[in-house]
């Protein structure tokens, strides 16, 4: 089986389109690359799983700069790719302009809402999954101080942080939750050195469990935590437990892979509008496997699973930062 790839920007994008037969689905990865071990890689996992299950091929483009977004979308649409999936809120404005020009092409965007008749907007209840890993952080912390390190400072990442803090404080109302963002530009998603520096600073303030929601930057967070004594990390999006077995408490899994696979399976002409993926439909959760089995006791898992059931049923409501752009549990 062959996966069609674009690695090096505009020239490679042109070659990709010219060398592939029409009607294959396509995916465009955001900055940070498809092997960021987090958000983009989860999306790639879904596309690859679809290809392996169906014996199909898909086109893919890895973004190298902000300027490529519109060109990539138009090139793929003109070449007949259908559906076209893109990862990341940053495609929102461009897709809003491009989608009307290709009414017969189905587009899916992850983490943004674009109101066009041929666009499926997939959003996640990240605050729900973050609440669960916040509970685990509070239960695992010996110091009573835990941390959060985000990527780009945007409402989406504050949504992660707010849910996490609420989960921590639900278990330990006296806990301290430290919070840092890596930056205010897209470069914040791919700066593991800065992630490591922020982690060390939080450890110096007493944090012994640190949650990273920062794309490729999070790799530096997990590494710095693994290098420190008696400090655990929490991964995000993909299951990152395996990166440092015994040092990653858990991962808040965001099933971007399921969203991509479903879009490819549904094919051209799929149902559009807003699709919300949360605990009620297995859109988010926390990872348990052999790599963290000794860190999460049966009692801890049972309590967190009970909370998950209450959230899924509506019995327990987790504050959503998007509702009022405020977080009663954390100061930014």
N, C-alpha and C positions, 0 to 999 in steps of 0.2 A: 504494500500500500504506500502511496506517495502523498505527503502533505506538502502543499504548495506554500512556499515561504518567501517573505520579503524581509531583508535584514538591514539594508543600508540606505534608507531614505527614498527620495523621489525617483532616482534612476532605477533602483531595484523595484519600486512600485510599478513602473512602466513595464519592466520585464515580466513581472509577475502576471500582470493582466494580459499581456500579449501571448504568454506561453501556456494559458490554461483554457480549457473548453468552457463554454458558457454554462450557466445554470447551477454551478456549484455554490453552496453557501460560503460565507466569508466571515472572518472575525478580525477586528482591528484592536490591538492591544494598546493600552495607554502607556505613557512614559514610565519607565522603570523596567519594561521588557517582560516577556511572557514567562521568564524564569526568575521572577522576583521572589519566589517561594511564598507568595502571599496572594493578593487579589488577582493579578493577571494570570498567575500560574493556575489558580483555581478555574478561571475561565478556559484556559488552554486544556485543562484536564477534561472539562465537559465536551469541548470540541473533539478532542482526541477519542474520547469514549464513544461519541456518536459515530466517528469514522470507523472505529474498530467494530462496532456493533452492526453497522450497515454496509461495510465494504465501500464506503464513499470517500470522497476527497473534499477538502475545503481549502479556500485561500486564506492566507493570514498576512497581516502587516504589523510590524512593530514600529510604533511611533518613535521618531528621533527628535522631533521638534514640534512646537505648537503650530507652526505654519503649515504642517502637512495634513492637518485634520480634514479640511475641505477637499483638498486634492485626492486624498485617499478614498474618501466616500464617493466622490464623483467618478473616479477611475473604476472602482469596483462596480458601481451601478451601471455605468456605460458598458462595461464588459459583460454584464448579464448575471453577476453574482446575486443570488436571491435564496434565502434572506441574508441580510448583512447585520451582524451584531457588533456593537462597539462597547468597550468597557470604560466606564468612568463618566462622571458628571460633566467633565470639560468638553465633551462632544455635544452638549445640549444645544447651545446657540447655533452651532454649525449645522447640526442635523435639522433644526427648525427651518433653516434656509434651504437645505439641500433636498429634504424629503418631498416637498411639493413638486419638484422638477422631475421626480421619478415615481409617479403614482402607482405604477405596477410593481414596484420593488417594495418588499417588506423589510422594515428596519426594526431592530431591537436595541435599546440602549439600557445599560445597567447603571443604576444610581442617579438617574435624572428623569424628569417628566417632560416629555415633548408632546404637545397636543397637536398631532397631525393624524389624519385618518389611516395612514399606512405605517404608524409607529407603535410598537409595544414598549411601554416604559416599565422596567422592572426595578422596584425599590424594595428594600429590606428593612425589617424591624431590628436593626442593629442594637437598639437600646435594650431589647428583650434578652438577646444572647449575652450582651455585656453585663446585664444585671446578674445573670447566672455565674459568670466567671468572677464578678465582684464578690459574690457570696463565697466562692471558693478561696479567693484571695484573702478575705477576712478570716476564714477558718484556718488557713495555712500560716498566716502571719504571726510571728512570735513577738514582734515589736509593736504591733498596733498601727504601724505606718506603712502604707502601700502607695504605689505610684502608677501614673498613667503617662505615656508618651505618645503623642499624636504626630501625624505627618504635617500636611498643610493645614493651617488654621482656618477651617471652613465649618459651616454648620453641621455637615455630615459627621465630621470627626468629633465635634462637641457632643453630638448625639451618642456616639460610643462612650465618651468620657462620662457623660451625665448618667447614663444607665449603669455604668460600672460603679460610680460613686454611690448610687442609690443601693445597689446590691451589697456593697461593702458595709454601708451604714445600717442596712437592715439586719445584718448579723452582729455588728459591733458599732453601736451608736457613738462610741467614744473614739473610733478610729480616725486617723489623719490620712487624707487622700491628697497626695501631691500630683500636680498636673503641669506638663510642659508640652508645647507644640514645637515642632522642628523648624518651621518657617512659614512664610506667607506666599510662596511661589511654588509652582509644580516641582521645582528642584527638591523640595522637602520630602518627596516620596522616595528619593534614591540617594540618601546621604547617611550610610551606616556609620561613618565616623562621628557625625553629629549625634546620631542615636546613641552611640557608645558614651559620648561625653555627657549627654543628659542623664543617662542611666547612672553613671558614676556619681554625678551630682546628687541624684535622688538617694542613692545608697548612702552618701555622706550625711544626708538628712535623716537617715534611719529607715528608709524603705527597704523591706525585705521581700516584697512581691511586686513586680512591675509589669504592667500590661502595655503592650505596644500595638497601636493601630496606625501604622505608618508606612505600609508598603515595604519597599526594599530597605528603607531606613530601619525597619524593625529587626532586620538581621543583625545590625549592630547592637540593638538593645538586648536581644537574646544572648548574643555572644558575651557582652559585658556582664550580664547577670550570671551567666555560666562560669565566668572567670572569677567571680566573687565568692567569698565564703558565705554559706547560709542565706543565699539570695535565689529566689525563683523568678521566672518570667512567665508571661502568658502570651501565647501567639495569637494570630488573627487571620481570618479569612480562610486560608488553607489550614489543615491540621499540621502544625509546626512542632508537635511533640518530639518527632524523631530527630530534629536538628541538634538537640542536646538532651539525650535521654536522661531522665532523673533530675533534670534541672528546669524543665518547662512544666509548670504546674498543670496547665491545660491550654487549649486553644479555643477561641471563640470562632467556630466555623460558620462561615457565611457562604451558603451554597450557590455561589456564582456558577459553579460547574453545572448544577441542575438547571439553572436558568438558561445557560447557553445550549445545553443538550436539548432542552425542551424546544427552544426556538428552532434549532436545526431539524428536530423531529417533526415539528408542526409544519415547517416548510413555507414556501411562498403562499401569501394570502392568509397567514395565520391570524388568529384573533388579536386585535390591537387594544389600545387603552392601557390603563394602569394595572399592573400585577404586583400585589404586595406579598412578600415572602417573609413569614415570621415563624414563631414557635408552633402555631396552629397548623402549618402546612410544611413543616420540616425545612423552613428556609434558613433558620439559624439554630445554633445549639452549642454544646461544649464537647470537646473531644476526650474520650477515655480509651486508652489502648495500653499495650504492654510497656510503652515508654514512660507512662506516668502512673502506672498501677500502684506503685508504692507510695505515691504522693497523695492520692485521693482515696481515702478510706471508704468502705461501704457506707458508713454512716453519713459522711460528707456527700457522697453521690446520691444517697437516698433523699437527703434534705433538699438538695438542688433539683433533683428530678421532681420532687413534690412541688417546688416553686414553679418549675417549668409547666407542670400540668395546670396549676392555678392561673398562670399567665395565658396559656393557650385557651383555657375555658372562659377567660374574662373575669375570673374571680379576683385576680390580682392585676392591677394596672401599673405599668412602669411609665414614669414620666418621659415624654418624647420631647426632646429639645426643639424639634420643628414646630411644636404646637404654639410656643410663645417666645422662642429664641431666648429662653432663660433656663437655668439649671438651679433648682433650689438646693441641690446637694453639693455644689462645687463652684468655686469662684475661678473665673478665667482671667 
